[in-house]
Amino acid sequence: MSSSLDSHTSQTWGGRFSEATDAFVQEFTGSYSFDHVLAHYDIQGSRAHADMLAASGILSNEDLSDIHRGLTQVEDEIASGAFRWQVELEDVHMNIEARLTQLIGDAGKRLHTGRSRNDQVATDIRLYLRAAIESIRSQMTRLRTGLIDQAERYADTVMPGFTHLQVAQPVTFGHHLLAWNEMLARDDSRLADCSSRMNYCPLGSAALAGTSYNIDRHMTATALGFQAPTENSLDSVSDRDFAIEFTSAAAITMMHLSRMAEEMIIWTSAQFDFVDLPDRFCTGSSIMPQKKNPDVPELIRGKAGRVQGHLVALITLMKGQPLAYNKDNQEDKEPVFDAVRTVHDSLLAFADLIPAMSAKPASMRRAASLGHPTATDLADYLVRKGVAFRDAHEIVGTAVGIAESEGVDVAELSLETLQNLSTDITDDVFDVLTLEGSVAARDHIGGTAPKQVLAAAKRARDALNS
C-alpha cells in the first residue's frame, strides 16, 4: 500500500506506477458502483480487525479509539447518503479507507496492517451472504406457514391429481399444497447447510500467504460470529464455492417457485378455474377489459431463469482460475447480489399471496370427475377380492373403454355392466368409486386422505417451529 492517498495517480497503490490510470480503465475495473452493498459488512470487519490489532499490540489504543470513531462517522455518512463515492478509489474498501484517513489521519492508514483487500472482500461477502440467507429463510418460513395454514383449510377439498397434465387420480388441495411445502423444506435445508459451510473467517489470510505480524485470527473469527478461521491462506482468498453453493440453492428454490407459479397460472385460467388470486396481485389489459392477469406468478416464473443464469455465470467464472486471487473474482458480486434480491423478493411475494389465495371447490370437483379418476381404485378393489393385479388392470381397462363408448365415467357404469366383467364385483364397489372414497382410501403417511393431510400439516408446522 502506498504511503499516501494523494499521489499523482490518486490510487492507494500508486507508488509503483509512473502514469495515471486511463479514465475508461478506471470505470471498467472499478466496482464501487455495485460493491457498495458490502459497506456495512466491510466496516464490521474493520472494527473486528482493529480490535484484534490492538489486542495483539500492533495498534495503539489511541489509534483504535480514532478508528472506531471514524468508522462510525463513515457508516453514518453512507447510511444518510452524504458519503461521496470516488471512481478513482475503485471499490468499497478503498473508498471507506480513504474517507477514514481524511477523518482521523495516519491511524486510518494503519488499519490495513496485516490484511489485504483479498481477504477483506472474501470476509465481507461471507458476512453479507450469511445475513442474506437469514433474511431469505425468514421469508421462506412465512411462505411455508401460509401453505400449511391453507393445507389445513383445504384438507378435504377434492381436486384432480395429474400426471402428464392428464387427470390421474383424485387428491385433495391440502395435499397438493403440502407437496409445495416439502419442496421448500428441502430448499431451507440447503440454505442452512450453505450458511454453516461458509461460516469460516478468511480475515488474516492477507493477499495469499498470510502475514508476518503476530495476529490472532481466532479473535477476529469469534468477534464476527464465525465458527473458526479458515485453514489455508491460498484457498481463503480465492475460494468462491460458498457463492456458487448459495446461488445453486437459490436457483433450485426459484425452480420450485416457478413450478408453483406455473400451476397457479394454469389454475387461474378460465379452462381450469381452480383458484382465485386477489386483485392486488394481478393486473389488467390495456385493450381487453375482461382480463385479470396473474402477473406476480408470471414474473416469478420468468425470474427463475435469471437466477439459473447467475449460477452458470459463477461456475464459468471460476473454472479457469489458478490460485490464488485474480481480478476475475470481481465478477462474482453482481450475480450473487441479484440472486439474493430475486429469491428474497420472490419468496416475499408468494408469502403475501398464498394466504390470500382461495380455492374454488366446485370447479376442482368437476375437473376431478373427468378422465375416470377412480379407475385405479377399481383395480385395487379387485386385487383385494383376490384378482391378480395384471388381470384387474385388464378388466378395468375394458370398463374404461365401455364407459368411453357410453360417454360416462367408470363410476357411473351400472353394477350389472361391471359384474359382466368380473363376478368378484359386488354393490360395495361404489364405495371406492366415489371421489371421497378414493382419497379416503389413501390412509397412510404421505397419502392424500384428509386425516393424513391434517396430520402431515401438524408435523410440518412442528418441524417449522422447532
VEXBARO-994769 format. One record per atom (N, C-alpha, C, O, CB): x, y, z. Coordinates in steps of 0.2 Angstrom, whole numbers, plus 5000, padded with zeros to 4 digits. Glycine has a CB too. Example, Ala and Ser with C-alpha at 12.3 -4.5 7.8 and 13.67 -1.06 7.14 Angstrom:
<nodes>
506649725039/506249785039/506649845039/507149835042/505749785045/506449895035/506849955036/506450005039/506750065040/507049975029/
</nodes>
This chain:
<nodes>
500449945000/500050005000/500450065000/500950065004/499550005006/500350114996/500650174996/500650215002/500250205006/500350224990/501150255004/501250295010/500750355010/500750385015/501950315011/500450365004/500050425004/499450414999/499450374995/500450485001/498850445001/498250434997/498150494992/497650494989/497650435002/498650534992/498550594987/499150594982/499350654980/498550664991/499450534980/499950534975/499650554968/499050564967/500250464974/500050564963/499850584957/499350544953/499050564949/500450604952/499350484955/498850434952/498150434956/497750404953/499150364952/498150464962/497550464966/497350394968/496750374970/496950494963/497850344968/497750274970/498150254976/498650284977/497950234964/497850214979/498150184986/498850144984/499250134989/497650144990/498850124978/499450084976/499850124971/500250094967/499250014973/499850184971/500150224966/500950224965/501150244960/499950294966/501250214971/501950214971/502350174966/502850194963/502250194978/502050124963/502350084958/502250104951/502650084947/502050014959/501850154950/501650174943/501850244942/501950284946/500850174943/502050254935/502350314933/501850354929/501950414927/502950304928/501250334928/500650374925/500050354928/499950294930/500650364917/499550404927/498850394930/498550334926/498650334920/498450454930/498050304929/497650254925/497150294921/496850344922/497250214931/497050264915/496650284910/495950294913/495750254916/496650244903/495550344911/494950364914/494450304912/494050284917/494650424911/494450274906/494050224905/494150164909/493750124911/494050204897/494850144909/495050094913/494850094920/494650044924/495850084913/494850154923/494650164930/493850144930/493650104935/494650244932/493450164926/492750144926/492650074925/492250044928/492350184921/493050044920/492949974918/493149934924/492849874925/493449964912/493749944927/493949904933/493649914939/493749874944/494749904933/493349974940/493049994947/492449954948/492149924944/492850064947/492349944955/491749904957/491349944962/490849914965/492049844960/491550004964/491150034970/490450044968/489950044972/491450104971/490250044961/489550054959/489150004961/488550014962/489550064952/489349944963/488949884965/489249854972/488849834976/488949834960/489849864973/490049834979/489949874985/490149854991/490849804979/489749934984/489549974990/489049944994/488949965000/489250044987/488649894992/488249854996/488549825002/488249805007/487849794991/489249815001/489549775006/489849825012/490149805016/490149745003/489649895011/489949945015/489849925023/490349925027/489650015014/489249905025/489149895032/489549835034/489849835040/488449875033/489649785030/490049725032/490749735032/491149715036/489849665027/491049785027/491749805027/491849845033/492449825036/491849845021/491449885036/491549925042/491549875048/491949885052/491049975043/491149825048/491049775053/491749735054/491949725059/490449725052/491949715048/492649685048/493149725050/493649695053/492749655041/493149785048/493749835050/493749845058/494249845061/493649905046/493149845061/493149855068/493449795071/493849805076/492349865070/493249735069/493549675072/494249675071/494649655076/493149615069/494549695065/495249685063/495649735068/496149725070/495349705056/495349795069/495649845073/495749825080/496249835083/495249915072/495149795083/495149775090/495749715090/496049715095/494449745091/495749675085/496249625086/496949655085/497449625089/496149575080/497149695081/497749735080/497949765087/498549755089/497749785075/497449795090/497649825097/497749775102/498249785106/497049875099/497349725102/497449675107/498149635106/498449605111/496849625107/498349635100/499049605099/499649645099/500149625098/498949575092/499449715101/500049755102/500249785096/500849815096/500549725106/499949785090/500149805084/499849875083/500149915079/499949765078/499349895086/499049955085/498949985092/498749955097/498349955082/499050055093/498950085099/498250095101/497850095097/499350155099/498150105108/497450115110/497150175107/496550185106/497350115118/497650225107/497350295104/497150285097/496650315095/497950345104/497550245093/497350235086/496750195085/496250215081/497950195082/496650145090/496050105090/495450155091/494950145088/496050055095/495450195096/494950245098/494750285092/494150295090/495050285104/495250315088/495150355082/494850315077/494350345073/495850385080/495050255076/494750215070/494050195072/493650205067/495150145070/493850185078/493150165079/492750235078/492150225075/493050145086/492950285081/492650355080/492550365072/491950385070/492950405083/493050355069/493050375061/492550325058/492250355053/493750375058/492650265059/492150215056/491450225057/491050215053/492350145058/491350245063/490650265065/490350325061/489850325058/490550285072/490850375060/490650435056/490550415048/490050435045/491150485056/490950375046/490950345039/490250305038/489950315033/491550305037/490150265043/489550225042/488850275042/488450255038/489450175048/488950325046/488350365047/488250405040/487750415038/488450415052/488850425037/488850465031/488550415025/488150445021/489550485029/488750355025/488450315020/487750305021/487350305016/488850245020/487550295027/486850275028/486350345027/485850335024/486750265036/486650405028/486250465026/486350485019/485950525017/486550515030/486750455015/486850475008/487350525007/487450555001/486150495005/487650545012/488150605012/488850585009/489250625008/488250645018/488950515010/489650495008/489750505000/489350494996/489650415010/490350524999/490550534991/490950484989/491550474991/490850604991/490650444985/491050384982/491450414976/491250454972/490550324979/492050384975/492550414970/492750354966/493050304968/493150444974/492750364960/492850304955/493650294955/493750234954/492650324948/494050344956/494750334956/494950284962/495550264962/495150394956/494550274967/494750234973/494450164972/494450124976/494450264979/494250154966/494050084964/493450044967/492950034964/494650044964/493550034974/493049994977/492750014983/493050074986/493349924977/492349984986/492050004993/492650004998/492550045003/491549954995/493149964998/493649955003/494050025003/494150055008/494049895002/494350044997/494750094997/494350164998/494650215000/495150094990/493750164996/493350224997/493250235004/493350295007/492650214993/493150185008/493050195015/493650205019/493750255023/492750125018/494250175017/494850185020/495150265018/495350295023/495350135017/494950285012/495150355011/494850405015/495150455017/495050365003/494150395015/493750445019/493950435027/494050485030/493050425019/494050375029/494350365036/494950405037/495050435043/494350295038/495450405033/496050435033/495950505033/496350545037/496550415028/495550535029/495350605029/495150625036/495250685038/494850625024/494750585039/494450605046/494950595052/494850635056/493850565047/495350545052/495750535058/496450535056/496850525061/495550465061/496750545050/497450545049/497750485048/497450435046/497750585054/498350475051/498850415050/498550355053/498650295050/499450425052/498150365058/497850305061/497350265056/497350205056/497350315067/497050295051/496650265046/497150225041/496950175039/496350315042/497750245040/498250215036/498450145039/498550095036/498850255034/498550155046/498750095050/498250035050/498449975052/498950115057/497650055049/497050005049/497249945045/497049885047/496450035048/497549955039/497649895034/498249855036/498349805032/497749925027/498549865041/499149825043/498849745044/498349735048/499449845050/499249705041/499049635042/498449605038/498249545040/498949625050/498249645034/497749615029/497749645022/498149695021/497049635032/497449615018/497449645011/496649645008/496249625012/497749585006/496549685003/495949685000/495649614998/495049604998/495849734994/496149564997/495949504995/495549465001/495049435000/496549464993/495849465007/495549435012/494949475015/494449455018/496049415018/495049545014/494549585016/493849575012/493349565015/494749665015/493849575006/493249565002/492949485003/492349485003/493449574994/493449445004/493249375005/492849365011/492349335012/493749325005/493049405016/492649415023/492049445022/491449425024/493149445028/492049505018/491449545018/490849505014/490349515016/491649605013/491049475009/490549435005/490249385010/489649365009/490849404999/490649345014/490349295018/489849325023/489349305025/490949255022/490049385026/489649425031/488949445028/488449435030/490049485034/489049465022/488449485018/487949425016/487349435018/488649525011/488249375014/487849315012/487549285018/486949265018/488249265008/487949285024/487649255030/487049295032/486549255034/488149255035/487049355032/486449395034/485949385028/485349385030/486649475034/486149385022/485649375017/485249315017/484649315016/485949385010/485649255019/485249195019/484749195025/484249165025/485849135021/484949225031/484549235036/483849265034/483349245036/484849265042/483949325031/483349355028/482949315024/482349315024/483549425025/483249285019/482949245014/482549185018/481949165016/483449215009/482849155022/482549095026/481949125030/481449085031/483049065031/481949185032/481349215036/480749225031/480249205033/481549285039/480849245025/480349245020/480049175018/479549165017/480549285014/480549125018/480349065016/479949035022/479448995021/480949015015/480049045028/479649025034/478949055033/478449025035/480049045041/478949115032/478249155031/477849115025/477249105026/478349225029/478149095020/477849065014/477648995016/477048975015/478249065008/478048955020/477848895022/477348895027/476848845027/478548855025/477348945031/476748945036/476148955033/475648925034/476949005041/476149005027/475549015024/475248955020/474648935020/475649065019/475748915017/475548845014/475248795019/474748765017/476148815011/475548795025/475248745030/474548765032/474148725033/475748745036/474448835033/473848855035/473348845030/472748815031/473848935036/473448855024/473048835018/472848765017/472348745016/473248865011/473448725018/473348655018/472848625023/472448585022/474048615019/472848655029/472348635034/471648655032/471148625033/472548665041/471648715029/470948745027/470648705022/470048695022/471048815025/471048675017/470848635012/470948565012/471148535007/471048665005/471048535018/471248465019/470748415015/471048365013/471248455026/470148435015/469648385012/469348415005/468848385003/469148365017/469648465002/469448484996/469748444990/470348444989/469648564995/469248414987/469548364982/469648404975/469348454973/468948314980/470248384972/470448414966/470748354962/470948304965/470948474967/470848364955/471248314952/471948314953/472248364953/471048314944/472248254954/473048254953/473148234946/472848194943/473248194958/473748264944/473948254937/474548214936/475048224940/473948324933/474648174931/475248154928/475248174920/474648164917/475448084929/475748194917/475748224910/475248274909/475048284903/475648164906/475048314914/474548364914/473848324912/473348364910/474648414909/473748264913/473148224912/472848204919/473248194923/473248164907/472248204920/471948184926/472148114927/472048074923/471148194926/472448104933/472648044935/472248014941/471947964940/473348044937/472248044947/471948014952/471648074957/472048124956/472347964957/471148074960/470948124964/471448134970/471648084973/470248114967/471548194972/471948214978/471548264982/471048284980/472748234977/471848294987/471548354990/471948414989/472648404988/471448344998/471648474989/472048534988/472548544993/473148564992/471648594987/472348524999/472848525005/473448485004/474048505006/472548505011/473348425001/473948385000/474348414995/474948404995/473648314997/474048444990/474448474985/474948534987/475448534986/474048504979/474648574992/474948624995/475548604999/476048634999/474548674999/475448545002/475948525007/476548495002/477148485005/475748465011/476448474996/476948454992/477448514990/478048504990/476648424985/477148574989/477548634989/477948644995/478548664994/477048694987/477648635001/478048645007/478648595007/479148625010/477548635013/478548535005/479148495005/479648515001/480248515003/478848425003/479548544995/480048574991/480448624994/481048634995/479748604984/480048674998/480348725001/480748705007/481248735009/479848775003/480548655011/480848625016/481548605014/482048615018/480448565019/481648575008/482248555006/482748615004/483348615006/482248505000/482348665001/482748725000/483048765006/483548785006/482248774996/482648765011/482848795018/483448755020/483848785023/482248795023/483348685020/483948645022/484548665019/485148665022/483748575022/484548665012/485148685008/485448755010/486048755010/484948685000/484948805011/485248865013/485548865020/486048895021/484648915013/485248825024/485548815031/486248785031/486748805034/485148775036/486348735026/486948705025/487448745022/488048755025/486848635021/487248785017/487748835014/487948885019/488548895019/487348875008/487548915023/487748965028/488248935033/488748965035/487148985032/488148875035/488548835040/489248825037/489748835040/488248775043/489248805031/489848785027/490348845026/490948835026/489748745021/490048905025/490448955023/490649005029/490949055029/490049005018/490348975035/490449015041/491149015045/491248995050/489948995046/491649025040/492349025042/492649085040/492549115034/492748965040/493149115044/493349185043/494049185039/494549155041/493449215049/494049215033/494649225029/495149275032/495749285030/494549235022/494849325036/495249385038/495949365041/495949325046/494849425042/496449395039/497149375041/497549335036/498149325037/497049345048/497149315031/497549275026/497949325022/498349305018/497049235022/497749385022/498149445018/498049435011/497549405009/498849445020/498549445007/498549445000/498449374997/498049354993/499149474997/498849325000/498849254998/499249205003/499149145003/499049244991/499749235007/500249195010/500149205018/500549175022/500949215008/499649245020/499649265027/500049325028/500249365024/499949205032/500249335035/500549395036/501149385041/501049335045/500149455039/501649425041/502149415046/502049445053/502449435058/502849445043/501449485054/501349515060/501049455065/500749405062/500749575059/501049465071/500849415076/500149435077/499949455083/501249425082/499649415073/498949425073/498649365076/498849315077/498649435066/498049375079/497549325082/496949315078/496449355079/497449345089/496949275073/496449255068/495849225072/495249245070/496649215063/495949195077/495349165081/494949225084/494349215085/495649115087/495349275086/494949335089/494549365084/493949385086/495449385092/494749375078/494349415073/493749365071/493149385070/494749435067/493949305070/493349255069/492849255074/492249255072/493649185068/493049255080/492449255085/492149315086/491449315086/492849235092/492449375085/492149435085/491649445080/491149485080/492649495085/491749415074/491249425068/490749365068/490349365063/491649425062/490749325073/490249275073/490449215069/489949175067/489649295071/491049205067/491249145063/491349085067/491549095073/491849155058/491349025064/491448965068/492248965070/492448935075/491248905065/492648985065/493348975066/493749015060/493349035055/493648905066/494349025060/494749045055/494748995049/494748935051/495449075057/494849015043/494948965038/495648945038/496048975042/494849005031/495748885035/496448845037/496948865032/497548855034/496248775036/496848885026/497348895021/497348965018/496748975015/497348835016/497848995018/497849065016/497649075008/497349115006/498449105018/497949025004/497949024997/497149014995/496849054991/498348974994/496848964998/496148944997/495749005000/495249014997/495948885000/495949035005/495449085009/495349145004/494749165004/495749105015/495849165001/495749224997/495449214990/495149254986/496349264996/495449144988/495249134981/494649094980/494349084975/495849094977/494449064986/493849024986/493149064985/493049114988/493748984993/492749044981/492149064980/491549014979/491049024977/492049114973/491748954982/491248894982/490648914986/490148904984/491648834986/490748954991/490148974995/489649014991/489049014992/490349015001/489949064987/489449104982/489149054977/488549064976/489949154979/489549014974/489248964970/488648924973/488148904970/489748914966/488848894979/488348854983/487748894984/487148864983/488748824989/487848954987/487248994988/486849004982/486248994982/487449064991/487149024976/486749034970/486448974967/485948974964/487249064965/486748914968/486448854967/485848834971/485348824968/486948794968/485848854977/485248844982/484748894980/484148874980/485448854989/484948954978/484449004976/484148984969/483548994968/484749074975/484548954965/484248934958/483748874959/483248874956/484848914953/483848824963/483448774965/482748804968/482248784966/483748724969/482848844973/482248874976/481848914971/481248904971/482448924981/482148954966/481748984961/481448934956/480948944953/482249034957/481748874955/481448824951/480848804954/480348794951/481948764950/480848794961/480248774964/479748824964/479148814963/480448754971/479948884965/479448944965/479148944958/478548964957/479749004967/479548934953/479248934946/478748884945/478248894941/479848934941/478848824947/478448764947/477748784950/477248774947/478648704949/477848814956/477248834959/476848894955/476248894955/477348864966/477248934953/476948994949/476548964943/476048984941/477549044947/476948914939/476548884933/475948854935/475448864931/477048834930/475848824941/475248794942/474748844944/474148844942/475348744948/474948894948/474448954949/474248984942/473649004942/474749004953/474648994938/474449024931/473948984928/473449004925/475049034927/474048914928/473648864925/472948864928/472448874925/473948794925/472948864935/472348864939/471948924939/471348924939/472548854946/472248984937/471849044937/471549054930/471149094929/472249104938/471749014925/471449014918/470648994918/470448954923/471848974913/470349024913/469649004913/469548934912/468948904914/469249044907/469948894909/469948824907/469948784913/469648734914/470448804902/470348804918/470348774925/469948804930/469548764933/471148764927/470048864931/469648904936/469648874943/469148864947/468948904934/470248844945/470348814952/470448864958/470148854963/470948764952/470748924956/470948964962/470749034960/470749054954/471648954964/470749084965/470649154963/471249184967/471349174973/469949174966/471549234963/472049274966/471749344968/471449374963/472649274962/471949374973/471649444975/471849494969/472449484966/471949464981/471449544968/471649594963/472349624964/472649644959/471049644963/472549634970/473149664971/473749634969/474249664969/473149684979/473649564967/474249534965/474249524957/474549484954/474349464968/473749554954/473649544947/473549614943/473549664947/472949504946/473549614937/473549674933/472949654927/472849604926/474149694930/472749714924/472349704918/472649714912/473249724911/471749754919/472249724907/472549734900/472349804897/471849834899/472249684895/472749834893/472649894891/472149894885/471849954884/473349924888/471949844883/471449834877/470849794879/470349804876/471849814871/470949744883/470449694884/470249704891/470549674896/470749614883/469649734892/469449754899/469249694903/469249704910/468849794898/469149634901/468949574905/469549544908/469449494912/468549524900/470149554906/470749514908/470949534915/470849584918/471349534903/471149474919/471449484925/472049434925/472049374925/470949464931/472649464924/473249434923/473649414929/473749464933/473749474918/473849354930/474249334936/474949354935/475449314935/474249254937/475149424935/475749444934/476249424939/476849414937/475749524934/476149424946/476649404951/476849334949/477449324949/476349404958/476449284948/476749214947/477149214940/477649184940/476149164946/476849254935/477249254929/477949284929/478349254927/476849294924/477949334933/478649364934/479149324938/479749314936/478549434938/478849284943/479249244947/479549184942/480049164943/478949214953/479049164938/479249104933/479849134929/480249094927/478649084929/479749194927/480249224922/480949234926/481449224923/480049284920/480949254932/481549274936/481849214938/482449214940/481349314943/481549154938/481949094939/482549084934/483049064936/481449034939/482349094928/482949084923/483449134924/484049124923/482649104916/483349194927/483849244928/484349214934/484949224933/483549304931/484049184939/484549164944/484949104942/485449094943/484149144950/484549054938/484949004935/485549024930/486048994930/484448954930/485449084927/485949114923/486549134927/487149124925/485749174919/486349164933/486949184938/487349124940/487949134941/486649224944/487049064941/487349004943/487848984938/488448974939/486848954945/487648984932/488148964926/488649014926/489248994925/487748964919/488549084927/489049134926/489549124931/490149134930/488749204927/489349104938/489849104943/490249034942/490949044943/489549094950/489948984940/490348924939/490848934933/491448914934/489948864937/490648964928/491148984922/491649034924/492249024922/490649014916/491449074929/491949124931/492549094934/493149114934/491649174936/492449044938/492949014942/493348954939/493848934941/492648984949/493048924934/493348864931/494048864929/494348814928/492848844926/494248924926/494948934923/495448964928/495948984925/494948964917/495248984934/495749024938/496248984942/496048934945/495349064943/496849004941/497348974945/497349004952/497049064953/498048984942/497648974957/497749004964/498249064963/498749054959/497948954969/498149124967/497649124972/497149174969/496749164965/497949154978/497149244971/496649294969/496749314962/497349324960/496649344974/496249324958/496349354952/495749404951/495249404954/496249304946/495849454947/495349514946/494749484943/494149514944/495649564941/494749424940/494049394938/493549394943/492949404942/494249324935/493849384950/493349374955/492949434957/492449434960/493749354961/493149494954/492749554955/492049544952/491549574954/493049614951/491949494947/491349474943/490949434947/490349414945/491549444937/491149414953/490649364957/490149404961/489649374962/491049334963/490149474962/489749504966/489049524963/488549504966/490049574968/489049544957/488349564954/487949504953/487349514955/488449594947/488149444951/487749384951/487449374958/486849354959/488049324948/487849374963/487649354970/487149404972/486649384975/488249354974/487349464971/486849524974/486149514971/485649524974/487149594973/486149504964/485549504961/485149434963/484549434963/485649504953/485549384963/485149314966/484849324972/484349304974/485749264966/485249364977/484949374984/484349414983/483749394986/485449414988/484349474980/483749514979/483149474976/482549474978/483849574975/483349434971/482749404967/482449344971/481849344971/483049374960/482849304974/482549254978/482149274984/481649254986/483049194980/482449324987/482149354993/481449394991/480949374995/482549414996/481449434986/480849464984/480349414981/479749424982/480949514979/480549364978/480049314975/479749274981/479149264981/480449264971/480149254986/479849224992/479349274996/478849254998/480349204997/479549334996/479149385000/478449394996/477949394999/479449455000/478449394989/477849404986/477349344987/476749354988/478049414978/477649284986/477249224987/477049214995/476449194996/477649164985/477449234999/477249235006/476649285008/476249265012/477849255011/476549335004/476049385004/475449355000/474849355003/476149455002/475549324995/475049294990/474649234993/474049234993/475249284983/475049184995/474749114996/474249125002/473649095000/475349074999/474249155007/473749165012/473149195009/472549185012/473949195018/473149235004/472649275001/472249234995/471749254993/472849344999/472649174993/472349134988/471749094990/471849064995/472949094984/471249094986/470649054988/470449004983/470549014977/470049094989/470348944985/470148884981/469448894978/469048924982/470248824984/469248864973/468548854970/468348784970/468448744965/468548884963/468148754976/468048684976/467548654971/467648594969/467748674983/467048694969/466648664964/466948654957/466848594954/466048714963/467348694955/467748684949/468248634950/468348594945/468148754947/468548624955/469048574956/468748504956/468948454953/469448584963/468148504959/467748434960/467548414953/467548364951/467148444964/467348464949/467048454942/467648424938/467548374934/466748514939/468248454939/468848434935/469048364937/469248324933/469348484935/469048354944/469248284946/468748234944/468948174944/469248294954/468148244942/467648194939/467848174932/467548124930/466948224940/468248214929/468448194922/468948144921/469448144926/468648264918/468948104916/469548064914/469548004919/470147974919/470148104915/469047974922/469047914925/469547914931/469947874931/469147854921/469547964935/470047964941/470047914946/470547904949/469948034944/469547874946/469447824951/469547754948/469447704951/468847824955/469847754942/469947684939/470447644942/470347584943/470147694931/470947674945/471447634949/471147604955/471347554957/472047684951/470647644958/470347624964/469947554963/469947514967/469847674967/469647554957/469347494955/469747434954/469647374956/468947504948/470347444951/470847394951/471147374958/471147314959/471547414947/471247414962/471447404969/470847364972/471047314976/471547464973/470247374971/469647344974/469647274972/469547224976/469047374972/469847254965/469847194963/470347154965/470347094967/469847194955/470947184966/471547144969/471347124977/471547074979/472147194970/471047174980/470847154987/470347094987/470247054992/470547214991/470047084981/469547024981/469846964979/469546914978/468947044976/470546964977/470946904976/471146904968/471446854966/470546844977/470946954964/471146954957/471846984956/472047024960/470647004953/472246944952/472946964951/472947034948/472547054944/473346914946/473447074950/473447144948/473447154940/473047194938/474047184951/473747114937/473847124929/473147104926/472947134922/474347074926/472747054929/472147044927/471647094929/471147114925/471846974930/471747124935/471247184937/471347244932/470947274930/471447204944/472047254930/472147304926/471847304919/471547344917/472947314925/471847244917/471447224910/470747234911/470447264906/471647154908/470447214916/469747224917/469547294918/469047314915/469447184924/469947334921/469747404922/469847444915/469447484914/470147434928/470347424912/470447454905/469847434901/469647484897/471047424902/469547374901/468947364897/468347404900/467947434895/468747284898/468347414906/467747454909/467847524907/467347564905/467747454917/468447554906/468547624904/468347634897/468047684895/469347644905/468547574893/468347584886/467547584885/467247614881/468547524882/467247544889/466447544889/466247614891/465747644888/466147484893/466447634896/466247704899/466347754894/465947804893/466647724905/466947754890/467047804885/466547794879/466347844877/467747794882/466347734877/465947724872/465247754874/464847774870/465847654870/465047754881/464447774883/464447844885/463847874887/464147734889/465047874885/465047944887/464947964894/464748014896/464547984883/465147914898/465047924906/465747904909/466247884906/464547874908/465747914915/466347904919/466347824922/465747804922/466447944925/466847794923/466847724926/466447724932/466047674933/467547704927/466447774936/466047774942/465247774941/464847754945/466147824947/465047794934/464347794933/464147734929/463547724927/464247854928/464547684928/464347624925/463847584930/463947584936/464947574923/463447544927/462947504931/463347444934/463847424932/462347484927/463047424940/463347364943/463347304939/463747264938/462947354950/462747304935/462747244930/463247244925/463547194924/462047244926/463447304922/463947304917/464647284920/465047254917/464047384915/464747314926/465347294930/465447224931/465947194931/465447334936/464847194933/464847124935/464947074929/465147024930/464247104939/464747104923/464847064917/465647054916/465847014912/464547094911/466047104918/466747104918/467047064923/467647034921/467047174918/466847064929/467047014934/466547004939/466247044942/467647054938/466446934941/465946914946/466246934953/465846924958/465846844945/466846954954/467046974960/466847044962/466847064968/467846974960/466547084958/466247144959/465547144962/465147104960/466247194953/465447174968/464847174971/464647254972/464947294970/464847134978/464047264976/463747334976/464247374980/464047434980/463047334978/464647344984/465147394988/465647424984/466047464987/465447354994/465647404978/466147444973/466047514973/466547554972/466147414966/465447534974/465347614973/465647654979/465647714978/464547624972/465747614984/466047654990/466747674988/466947734990/466147604996/467147634984/467847654982/467847694975/468347724974/468247594981/467247704972/467247734965/467047814966/467147844961/466747704961/466947834972/466747904973/467447944974/467947914976/466247914979/467448004973/468048044974/468248044981/468848034983/467948114972/467748054986/467948054993/468147984995/468647984999/467248074997/467847934993/468147864994/468847854992/469247824995/467647814991/468947884986/469647874983/470147904988/470647874989/469647894976/470047964989/470548004993/470647975000/471147975003/470448084994/470047955003/470047925010/470447865010/470647845016/469347915012/470447825005/470747765005/471547765005/471847715007/470547724998/471747825003/472547835004/472747855011/472947905012/472747894999/472547815016/472547825023/473247805026/473247755030/471947805027/473747835024/474447815026/474847875026/474747925023/474747755022/475447875030/475847935030/476047945023/476347905019/476447915034/476048015021/476148035014/475548025009/475648055004/476747995011/475047995012/474447995007/473948055008/474148105011/474047935009/473448055003/473048115002/472448105006/471948155005/472948124995/472348055011/471748055015/471648125019/472248145022/471747995019/471148155020/471048215024/471348215030/471748255033/470348235024/471248155034/471548155041/472348145041/472648165045/471248095045/472548115035/473348115034/473548185032/474148205034/473548065029/473248225029/473448285027/473448335033/473948365034/472948325022/472948325037/472948365044/473548345048/473948385051/472348355047/473748285048/474248255052/474948285049/475348295053/474248175053/474948275043/475548305039/475648375040/476248405041/475548285032/475148415040/475148485041/475448505048/475848545049/474448525040/475248465053/475448475060/476148455061/476548495064/475048425065/476448405057/477148385058/477548435054/478048455057/477248315054/477248465049/477648515045/477648585050/478248615050/477248535039/477148595053/477148655057/477648645063/478048695065/476448675060/477648585066/478048575072/478748575070/479248605073/477948505075/478948555064/479648555061/479848625060/480448645061/479648515055/479348665057/479548735056/479648775062/480048825062/478948765052/479348755067/479348795074/479948765078/480048795084/478748795077/480248715076/480748685081/481348715081/481848695084/480848605079/
</nodes>
